[in-house]
């Protein structure tokens, strides 16, 4: 069983790009909505940037990774 997170999505930067830490218990569609919100709130900051994105906190299928990226 995964741990309960205070925030369902946490975005951390690293020297290679971003790590997106995902709540392992939240329904995928709700999680996808939260990820979209987080990036929409930060769109000015990320405008034009090309970054590598890694996901942590839950196992994602390739299709789910593409849907979140």
Secondary structure, 3 states (H helix, E strand, C coil): CCCCCCCCEEEEEECCEEEEEECCCCCHHHHHHHHHHHHHHCHHHHCCCCCEEEEECCCCCHHHHHHHC
